[in-house]
Amino acid sequence: MLDREYVRKLLSKIPGLLYLNKKSKDFSYVNPIFEFLLKNEKNILLNPKLKPEDITYNNSIFHFLLYYTYYPKDPFIFLTNENLIFGAFKDRKYKQIEFSFLLTKNISRGLNQLNTLLSTPEFNSVVKKYNTKQILIRDIDDSFVNKLKKSNNGYLFRLESLKELNYAIYDTNNTLDLDGGEFSNLRWHLNNFKKNDFKVEEVPLADAIKPVIHLIGKWRKKASENRGFSYINVRSDKLGARLFGDIEKYFVSEDLNGLVGPENILSKVLKVNGEVAAFNLGFPLGIYKKQKVFAHAIGISDLSISHLAEYAQYDFWKQVKKKGYNYINDGPTWKKDLETYKNKFRPTQKKRYYWATLSLKI
């Protein structure tokens, strides 16, 4: 029988590991993350001159809050003086652990830190008790993969398989200008939406959380009926709307010394003819505000309103551009028709990343 209290007590004893209480609604763990970044900035932060395509989609505190905190069952953060590793046990039986290396200057050192975590008596006890078999590492590049392929000796894990993903990178100026024949399809959608003479108004997310949550559920049901599947994880998106709609309540505002903070999260909720019909949300990638790369994390619109998806996304990207972001990373593509939709906005480049599955040798 699963004993979460057993896991909680053991992991709480590991130096540098912050184990999150999922029953807590005060999100008190948000501030310690930023305190850690400020204290260790000189040691760990990524090069602020990285190219846009080299800043991975999960390279954000807010990606952790949105996906790791809600989708897996038991999330935690491993803090060292050189790194910040997000982790979570993914299912009720603790059979798989998911990790994300948010800040990694030195890949070998990051893998050593992961090995150190796995080898601590407390963590090792959890893994052995529940016979945990696998580790999933998100969004790693070719150099990281090459390190994993050479990591069979001396580590408690070995590379089992790779899943290749392509992340689309958009130049906001290029997309918003709509110049040339390549944007004819997007222009057609925008023009046809405007011809309907809808009454469109923007409302703050904080004032529309309940109708946004209803919209997410409605979208999922309609997409499943039409296609047999949907792209979204309803649970994470609904709870993400709750968190980001009122995140300042949980965050102690202070001078973050140029680091990205909760005030940099952007969202746009649109009402069409008086009803909430579109919800878009995203956050900066990287750690520094000057990196100018933005993640478009959630995009939901009423499927019964033709051309609204394109209109709402284009309108949201205008807001992103006004805030000074030159590039947008729209995440991985899972299905062919999703790729077709994303191509309407004409990515200027794509970057190959992997999800790696590791076998534990414990």
C-alpha positions as CSV (number, residue, x, y, z in Angstrom):
1,M,0.0,0.0,0.0
2,L,1.3,3.5,-0.9
3,D,2.3,5.5,2.1
4,R,2.8,9.1,1.1
5,E,3.7,10.1,4.6
6,Y,6.6,7.6,4.5
7,V,7.9,9.2,1.3
8,R,7.4,12.7,2.7
9,K,9.3,12.0,5.9
10,L,12.2,10.4,4.1
11,L,12.6,13.0,1.4
12,S,12.4,15.9,3.8
13,K,15.6,14.7,5.4
14,I,17.7,15.1,2.2
15,P,19.8,18.3,2.3
16,G,18.9,20.6,-0.5
17,L,15.7,18.8,-1.4
18,L,12.4,20.7,-1.2
19,Y,9.5,18.3,-1.1
20,L,6.2,19.9,-2.0
21,N,3.0,19.3,-0.1
22,K,0.4,18.9,-2.8
23,K,-2.4,19.4,-0.3
24,S,-1.2,22.9,0.5
25,K,-3.0,25.7,-1.4
26,D,-0.8,28.6,-0.3
27,F,2.0,27.8,-2.7
28,S,4.5,28.7,0.0
29,Y,7.3,27.0,-2.0
30,V,7.4,29.7,-4.7
31,N,9.4,32.2,-2.7
32,P,12.2,29.8,-1.7
33,I,12.9,29.1,-5.4
34,F,13.5,32.7,-6.1
35,E,15.5,33.2,-3.0
36,F,17.7,30.3,-4.1
37,L,18.2,31.9,-7.5
38,L,19.2,35.3,-6.1
39,K,21.6,33.7,-3.6
40,N,23.3,31.5,-6.2
41,E,23.0,33.6,-9.3
42,K,26.8,33.9,-10.0
43,N,27.4,30.2,-9.7
44,I,24.5,28.6,-11.6
45,L,22.7,30.8,-14.0
46,L,22.8,30.1,-17.7
47,N,24.6,32.3,-20.1
48,P,22.2,35.3,-20.8
49,K,23.6,35.4,-24.4
50,L,22.2,32.0,-25.4
51,K,20.6,31.8,-28.8
52,P,16.7,31.7,-28.7
53,E,16.7,28.1,-30.0
54,D,19.1,27.0,-27.2
55,I,16.7,28.0,-24.4
56,T,14.6,24.9,-23.9
57,Y,10.9,24.9,-23.5
58,N,11.0,23.8,-19.9
59,N,13.7,26.3,-18.9
60,S,11.5,28.3,-16.7
61,I,10.3,28.3,-13.0
62,F,6.8,28.7,-14.3
63,H,7.0,25.6,-16.5
64,F,7.6,23.7,-13.3
65,L,4.7,25.4,-11.5
66,L,2.3,24.6,-14.4
67,Y,3.3,21.1,-15.3
68,Y,5.4,19.5,-12.6
69,T,3.4,20.7,-9.7
70,Y,0.1,19.4,-11.0
71,Y,0.4,16.7,-13.5
72,P,2.7,14.2,-11.7
73,K,1.8,13.0,-8.2
74,D,4.6,14.1,-5.9
75,P,6.9,16.9,-7.1
76,F,10.2,18.1,-5.5
77,I,13.1,20.4,-6.2
78,F,16.7,19.5,-5.6
79,L,18.8,22.6,-4.8
80,T,22.6,22.5,-4.9
81,N,25.1,25.3,-5.0
82,E,25.4,24.9,-8.8
83,N,22.2,23.6,-10.1
84,L,18.4,23.4,-9.8
85,I,16.8,20.1,-10.7
86,F,13.0,19.7,-10.8
87,G,11.7,16.2,-10.1
88,A,8.5,14.3,-9.5
89,F,7.2,10.8,-9.0
90,K,4.9,10.4,-12.0
91,D,2.2,7.9,-10.9
92,R,0.5,6.6,-7.9
93,K,2.8,3.6,-7.6
94,Y,6.0,5.6,-7.8
95,K,7.3,3.5,-10.7
96,Q,8.8,6.4,-12.7
97,I,10.6,9.6,-11.8
98,E,10.6,12.6,-14.0
99,F,13.5,15.1,-13.9
100,S,14.2,18.4,-15.6
101,F,17.6,20.1,-15.5
102,L,16.6,23.8,-15.3
103,L,20.1,25.2,-14.8
104,T,23.0,23.2,-16.2
105,K,26.3,24.8,-17.2
106,N,28.2,21.5,-16.9
107,I,26.3,18.4,-18.0
108,S,28.7,16.0,-16.3
109,R,28.3,17.8,-13.1
110,G,24.6,17.8,-13.4
111,L,24.5,14.0,-13.9
112,N,26.8,13.6,-10.9
113,Q,24.4,15.6,-8.8
114,L,21.5,13.4,-10.0
115,N,23.5,10.3,-9.1
116,T,24.2,11.8,-5.7
117,L,20.5,12.4,-5.1
118,L,19.6,8.8,-6.1
119,S,22.3,7.4,-3.9
120,T,21.3,9.2,-0.7
121,P,20.0,6.6,1.8
122,E,16.6,8.3,2.0
123,F,15.9,8.6,-1.7
124,N,17.4,5.1,-2.2
125,S,14.9,3.7,0.3
126,V,11.9,5.2,-1.5
127,V,13.1,3.8,-4.9
128,K,13.7,0.3,-3.4
129,K,10.5,0.2,-1.5
130,Y,8.3,0.9,-4.5
131,N,10.6,-0.8,-7.0
132,T,11.0,2.3,-9.1
133,K,12.3,1.3,-12.6
134,Q,12.7,4.4,-14.8
135,I,13.7,8.0,-15.0
136,L,12.4,10.4,-17.7
137,I,14.5,13.5,-18.5
138,R,12.8,16.2,-20.5
139,D,14.1,18.4,-23.3
140,I,17.7,17.5,-23.6
141,D,19.9,18.3,-26.6
142,D,22.4,16.2,-28.6
143,S,25.3,17.0,-26.3
144,F,23.3,15.9,-23.2
145,V,22.4,12.7,-25.1
146,N,26.0,12.0,-25.9
147,K,26.9,12.4,-22.2
148,L,24.2,9.9,-21.3
149,K,25.4,7.4,-23.8
150,K,28.8,7.5,-22.1
151,S,27.4,7.4,-18.5
152,N,27.1,3.6,-18.1
153,N,30.1,3.4,-15.7
154,G,29.7,4.7,-12.2
155,Y,26.1,5.9,-12.4
156,L,23.0,4.4,-11.0
157,F,21.2,4.7,-14.3
158,R,21.7,4.0,-18.0
159,L,20.1,5.3,-21.2
160,E,17.2,3.1,-22.3
161,S,15.5,5.0,-25.1
162,L,15.0,8.4,-26.7
163,K,12.0,10.2,-28.0
164,E,12.8,12.9,-30.5
165,L,10.8,16.2,-30.4
166,N,11.0,19.3,-32.6
167,Y,10.3,22.7,-31.0
168,A,9.1,25.5,-33.3
169,I,10.7,28.9,-32.8
170,Y,8.8,32.0,-34.1
171,D,10.1,35.5,-34.8
172,T,7.3,37.7,-33.5
173,N,8.0,40.5,-36.0
174,N,7.9,38.1,-38.9
175,T,4.6,36.5,-37.8
176,L,2.8,39.7,-36.8
177,D,3.7,41.6,-40.0
178,L,1.8,39.0,-42.0
179,D,3.8,39.9,-45.1
180,G,3.9,37.6,-48.2
181,G,2.2,34.6,-49.6
182,E,3.3,32.3,-46.8
183,F,0.9,34.0,-44.4
184,S,-2.1,33.9,-46.8
185,N,-3.8,31.2,-44.8
186,L,-3.5,33.1,-41.5
187,R,-4.7,36.3,-43.1
188,W,-7.7,34.5,-44.4
189,H,-8.7,33.2,-40.9
190,L,-8.2,36.6,-39.3
191,N,-10.2,38.4,-42.0
192,N,-13.1,35.9,-41.8
193,F,-13.3,36.2,-38.1
194,K,-13.5,40.0,-38.3
195,K,-16.2,39.8,-41.0
196,N,-18.6,38.2,-38.4
197,D,-18.7,41.5,-36.5
198,F,-18.4,39.8,-33.1
199,K,-18.3,41.8,-30.0
200,V,-14.8,41.0,-28.6
201,E,-13.6,42.2,-25.2
202,E,-10.7,41.3,-23.0
203,V,-11.1,40.5,-19.3
204,P,-8.5,39.9,-16.6
205,L,-7.8,36.2,-15.8
206,A,-8.2,36.9,-12.1
207,D,-11.8,37.9,-12.8
208,A,-12.6,35.0,-15.1
209,I,-11.0,31.9,-13.5
210,K,-14.2,29.9,-13.2
211,P,-15.4,30.5,-16.8
212,V,-11.9,29.8,-18.1
213,I,-11.9,26.5,-16.3
214,H,-15.3,25.7,-17.8
215,L,-13.9,26.6,-21.2
216,I,-11.0,24.2,-20.8
217,G,-13.3,21.3,-20.0
218,K,-15.6,22.2,-22.8
219,W,-12.7,22.3,-25.3
220,R,-11.4,18.9,-24.2
221,K,-14.9,17.3,-24.6
222,K,-15.5,18.9,-28.0
223,A,-12.0,18.0,-29.3
224,S,-12.4,14.4,-28.1
225,E,-15.7,14.1,-29.8
226,N,-14.4,15.5,-33.1
227,R,-11.0,13.9,-33.2
228,G,-10.9,11.1,-30.7
229,F,-8.2,12.9,-28.7
230,S,-7.2,16.4,-27.5
231,Y,-3.9,18.1,-27.0
232,I,-4.3,19.4,-23.5
233,N,-4.0,18.1,-20.0
234,V,-7.2,19.3,-18.4
235,R,-6.0,18.9,-14.9
236,S,-2.8,21.0,-15.3
237,D,-4.4,23.7,-17.4
238,K,-7.3,24.2,-15.0
239,L,-5.1,24.3,-11.9
240,G,-2.6,26.5,-13.8
241,A,-5.4,29.0,-14.5
242,R,-6.2,29.1,-10.8
243,L,-2.5,29.6,-9.8
244,F,-1.5,32.1,-12.4
245,G,-4.8,34.0,-12.1
246,D,-3.8,35.0,-8.6
247,I,-0.1,34.2,-8.3
248,E,0.8,37.5,-6.8
249,K,-1.1,36.5,-3.7
250,Y,1.5,33.7,-3.1
251,F,4.6,35.7,-4.1
252,V,6.4,38.2,-2.0
253,S,7.3,40.9,-4.5
254,E,10.9,42.2,-4.3
255,D,13.8,43.3,-6.5
256,L,14.7,40.2,-8.4
257,N,17.9,41.8,-9.9
258,G,16.9,41.3,-13.5
259,L,15.5,37.8,-13.0
260,V,12.2,36.8,-14.5
261,G,9.4,37.0,-11.8
262,P,5.7,36.3,-11.6
263,E,4.8,39.7,-12.9
264,N,6.3,38.6,-16.3
265,I,3.6,36.0,-16.8
266,L,1.2,37.0,-19.5
267,S,-2.4,35.9,-20.1
268,K,-5.3,37.0,-22.2
269,V,-8.9,36.0,-21.8
270,L,-11.4,37.0,-24.5
271,K,-15.1,37.3,-24.3
272,V,-17.0,36.9,-27.6
273,N,-20.6,38.3,-27.5
274,G,-20.4,38.3,-23.7
275,E,-19.1,34.8,-23.1
276,V,-15.6,33.7,-22.2
277,A,-14.4,32.0,-25.4
278,A,-10.6,32.1,-25.6
279,F,-7.7,31.7,-23.1
280,N,-4.0,32.1,-23.8
281,L,-1.2,32.1,-21.3
282,G,2.6,32.0,-21.3
283,F,5.8,33.0,-19.6
284,P,9.4,33.9,-20.3
285,L,11.9,31.2,-21.0
286,G,15.3,31.3,-19.5
287,I,16.1,33.1,-16.2
288,Y,17.0,36.6,-17.3
289,K,14.4,39.1,-18.5
290,K,16.7,40.2,-21.3
291,Q,16.7,36.8,-23.0
292,K,13.5,37.8,-24.8
293,V,12.2,34.3,-25.5
294,F,8.6,33.5,-24.5
295,A,6.8,30.2,-24.0
296,H,3.2,30.0,-25.3
297,A,2.1,27.4,-22.8
298,I,-1.8,27.4,-23.1
299,G,-4.0,28.2,-26.0
300,I,-7.7,27.3,-25.7
301,S,-10.7,28.7,-27.7
302,D,-14.3,27.8,-28.3
303,L,-14.3,25.4,-31.2
304,S,-17.8,26.3,-32.2
305,I,-16.6,29.8,-33.2
306,S,-14.9,29.6,-36.6
307,H,-11.5,31.3,-37.0
308,L,-11.4,32.3,-33.3
309,A,-8.3,30.1,-32.5
310,E,-6.2,32.0,-35.0
311,Y,-7.6,35.4,-34.0
312,A,-7.0,34.8,-30.3
313,Q,-3.5,33.5,-30.7
314,Y,-2.5,36.4,-33.0
315,D,-4.0,38.9,-30.6
316,F,-2.1,37.3,-27.7
317,W,1.2,37.3,-29.6
318,K,0.7,41.1,-30.2
319,Q,0.6,41.4,-26.4
320,V,3.7,39.3,-26.1
321,K,5.5,41.5,-28.6
322,K,4.5,44.7,-26.8
323,K,6.3,43.3,-23.7
324,G,9.5,43.1,-25.6
325,Y,9.8,39.4,-26.5
326,N,11.3,38.9,-29.9
327,Y,10.9,35.1,-30.1
328,I,8.2,32.6,-29.1
329,N,8.6,28.9,-28.4
330,D,5.3,27.2,-28.9
331,G,6.3,23.8,-27.6
332,P,6.5,20.3,-29.2
333,T,4.1,19.0,-31.9
334,W,2.4,15.7,-31.2
335,K,-0.1,15.3,-34.0
336,K,0.0,16.1,-37.7
337,D,-3.0,18.4,-37.6
338,L,-1.4,20.3,-34.7
339,E,1.7,20.8,-36.7
340,T,-0.4,22.1,-39.6
341,Y,-2.1,24.6,-37.3
342,K,1.3,25.8,-35.9
343,N,2.7,26.2,-39.3
344,K,0.1,28.9,-40.1
345,F,2.2,31.2,-37.8
346,R,5.4,30.3,-39.8
347,P,8.2,29.2,-37.4
348,T,11.5,30.6,-38.6
349,Q,13.4,27.6,-37.3
350,K,13.0,24.3,-35.4
351,K,15.2,22.8,-32.8
352,R,15.6,19.1,-32.1
353,Y,15.4,17.9,-28.5
354,Y,14.8,14.6,-26.8
355,W,13.0,13.0,-23.9
356,A,15.3,10.4,-22.5
357,T,14.1,7.3,-20.6
358,L,16.7,5.9,-18.2
359,S,16.7,2.5,-16.5
360,L,17.6,2.6,-12.8
361,K,20.3,0.1,-11.7
362,I,19.4,0.4,-8.0
